[in-house]
Amino acid sequence: MRVKVADSWHGVDTTRAIMIELSDADRRNIANMVPGARFYACFDDKDARTTDEKLAWMRGQ
């Protein structure tokens, strides 16, 4: 597992715990992901980026 925060990827350190709190909406969204999906991201409603810019960020572009 890797976690992206801002523009930095963080690899997993199996000796340290990681926790992500999910809202009910997050849980529904993840449960409804298509089988091949590998990424899930949340953006603040005030985030000015377009959908394409958000997707590019998720892809690391």
ABEGO torsion letter per residue (X at the ends): XBBBBEABBBBBBAABBBBBBBBAAAAAAAAABBAABABBBBBBAABABBAAAAAAAAAGX
